[in-house]
């Protein structure tokens, strides 16, 4: 895949004679070809020609590396028992949240399921905020009260633990955006496992009837927990399963294709109503930290994806072949990322937890001052704050 | 006083209220059915706050399955009164999402029996989100509709959900009785920033009540979490919610004939329960009978018993607390059977006599 490189020749006489390896002679925009999209009920789709500036490429590279490193560290913290309960890692799927965030604004809304750490970061929560939430500290983005599956920030509605429930919620957020006459969309994500839930089809129906500005996204990583897509779904062409809702299949391992398709989808949705995107992706880890992920799939399959389709590696190749960066520069970014994440992890291990009184707070908004919350026995009657 | 409908009467009442300098008593201004009180509450709150809207099956073009939302669609249009497909889990979830994103939905369940299809969205998405998000995401939604037994609708359409929803932290659960309860509490529920389950009763919809001028006004609110003593008495306390408050008052009238004076407490709110009012009453009367329409096991009465036993009024009891509940059976259809499945005044009277050791 050879890029067509557009050189911008700056009027510095020195560069006309300098070597192409000089630091101040990088090209600034490159064009690539994506895999073809598959379309359902659409005449035209996103463009297979995608462009990337140097700054964009480096930004996406760094973001994906942060998420990759953050998830690796989360896995280690879990094995060290610093994280408890559920921990679902996003490693391998980074191109989806990174590419989509690049296509939307902070005024658009996102809601997803429980494999949410990457989305939480990309929507604006720091690595420290994510890791400290996982270790249950007061410095966590929800002060340790939510944990892995319940992280929120502005226009990011979690993190949801019940499979499929986030999809009608997403339709409702889109309903509110339309009601409030905002020119924004809601991204409602779900997995191939959730794609068979009845409530999805209920949401599809209402959002189509009422032309709600919602982009439904199936992050198809091939497995719902330990059940492969073929064993769970009579139809695995998820992008067609919106039926009367148009659909697009996208290569979810190509961050530029994801961005392009999401730009197309946002434009479509603001004019016509809902659309459904299926992003073909893969998770390297098991379903969660309690699943080694090898009883229902082969190690060869995992290694094959890592070797041929890794989203970070794909982008790295583009950055190198276009001359936007060098191996060394990328290695520098890698170690900078490592430093950032490892520092955050140290804080996440040592930050204090919430004081005990907080157990009884945030149950309801504006509780009356005389309201008391019962503890585990009759002697415990705690005051509460909203 | 003539029955009150329509805007002009309300404007006249509001003007009179404005003119009045003080009010010693609350004179009766009108008669209003429970249905019309609910209608007025929804109408007024939709007028007052652009983020309030009503959504549910048949609420718009059909005027409401039980006519509670009559004329509202004609007044407020497609944008504020929204008919949904028959997909409870989907539209309840959609309504919760809209609330998370800043609107104030009133989500109607045609009956609360159908809320079971959507109960995950009520509990896991609505009730718990404020806590899980550490106060970042409030969910200002009202789920409302008829609850409990009606007449002749049999087992799948007669269940009372007060105990199920009352069990969950993060929810407020209201079970009103009178027209005044319904108007003041529904308005408070809609203005409340928390998820509220508002349990109406179909049999009560057509029952008229006297309404004071104050209750007829557009800003009449009742506090959530405060019970009302409908009838004062010294011999025994009866605590009930919803339709059974009226049955208690019937029983109290009959018992007054033999010299027994019952204190009848209308709970109004299931969660948070007004324990203080019940405790004070028990300290006065030393006898307690709880009355509810729902099943006995793990019900509202069982919770009241536990709280009285654990609290300061236990030592004031001169007899064990007794419960009057629906029979522990799925609701039958045949009339004779149904009458014995729902608590009647006779069950209350028998329990009062047992508590007071009267033959």
Contacts between the chains, C-beta under 8 A, distances in Angstrom:
chain1	res1	chain2	res2	distance
A	109	B	101	6.8
A	111	B	97	7.5
A	142	B	132	6.8
A	142	B	133	5.5
A	142	B	134	4.3
A	142	B	136	6.7
A	143	B	134	4.3
A	144	B	134	8.0
A	145	B	131	6.4
A	145	B	132	6.4
A	145	B	133	7.9
A	145	B	134	4.6
A	146	B	132	4.6
A	146	B	133	6.4
A	146	B	134	6.7
A	150	B	132	4.0
A	150	B	133	6.7
A	152	B	133	4.6
A	152	B	136	5.0
A	152	B	137	5.7
A	153	B	136	7.8
A	157	B	97	7.5
A	157	B	100	5.8
A	157	B	101	7.7
A	157	B	137	6.9
A	158	B	129	8.0
A	158	B	132	7.8
A	158	B	133	7.4
A	158	B	137	8.0
A	160	B	125	7.6
A	161	B	124	7.2
A	162	B	120	5.8
A	162	B	124	5.2
A	162	B	125	7.6
A	165	B	93	6.2
A	165	B	120	6.0
A	165	B	121	6.4
A	165	B	124	6.6
A	165	B	125	5.8
A	167	B	93	7.5
A	168	B	89	7.0
A	168	B	90	5.0
A	168	B	91	7.6
A	168	B	92	7.6
A	168	B	93	2.7
A	168	B	94	4.9
A	168	B	96	7.8
A	168	B	97	6.5
A	168	B	121	7.0
A	169	B	93	5.4
A	169	B	94	7.5
A	169	B	96	6.0
A	169	B	97	3.7
A	169	B	100	6.8
A	169	B	121	7.8
A	169	B	125	6.1
A	170	B	97	6.2
A	171	B	90	7.7
A	171	B	93	7.5
A	171	B	94	4.9
A	171	B	97	6.4
A	172	B	93	6.5
A	172	B	94	3.9
A	172	B	95	6.1
A	172	B	96	6.1
A	172	B	97	2.2
A	172	B	98	4.1
A	172	B	99	7.5
A	172	B	100	7.2
A	172	B	101	7.0
A	173	B	97	4.6
A	173	B	98	7.1
A	173	B	100	6.6
A	173	B	101	4.4
A	174	B	97	7.9
A	175	B	94	6.0
A	175	B	97	7.0
A	175	B	98	4.9
A	175	B	101	7.9
A	175	B	103	7.7
A	176	B	97	7.2
A	176	B	98	4.5
A	176	B	100	8.0
A	176	B	101	3.5
A	176	B	102	5.8
A	176	B	103	4.9
A	177	B	101	6.8
A	179	B	51	8.0
A	179	B	53	7.6
A	179	B	79	7.5
A	179	B	98	7.3
A	179	B	103	6.0
A	180	B	102	6.9
A	180	B	103	7.6
A	198	B	89	7.0
A	199	B	89	4.6
A	199	B	90	5.4
A	199	B	93	6.2
A	201	B	90	8.0
A	202	B	85	7.4
A	202	B	87	3.8
A	202	B	89	6.1
A	202	B	90	2.5
A	202	B	91	7.3
A	202	B	93	7.9
A	203	B	90	5.3
A	203	B	93	7.1
A	203	B	94	6.7
A	205	B	85	5.9
A	205	B	87	6.7
A	205	B	90	7.1
A	206	B	84	6.9
A	206	B	85	6.6
A	206	B	87	7.2
A	206	B	90	6.1
A	206	B	91	6.6
A	206	B	94	6.0
A	209	B	85	7.5
A	361	B	135	7.5
A	362	B	130	5.8
A	362	B	131	5.0
A	362	B	133	7.9
A	362	B	134	5.6
A	362	B	135	4.3
A	363	B	130	7.3
A	363	B	131	5.7
A	363	B	169	5.2
A	363	B	170	5.8
A	364	B	130	6.9
A	364	B	170	6.6
A	364	B	172	7.0
A	364	B	194	4.8
A	365	B	130	6.3
A	365	B	135	7.9
A	365	B	138	4.9
A	365	B	140	7.9
A	365	B	193	4.1
A	365	B	194	5.3
A	366	B	193	6.2
A	366	B	194	7.9
A	368	B	225	6.9
A	371	B	272	6.5
A	373	B	169	7.7
A	378	B	310	4.9
A	386	B	135	6.9
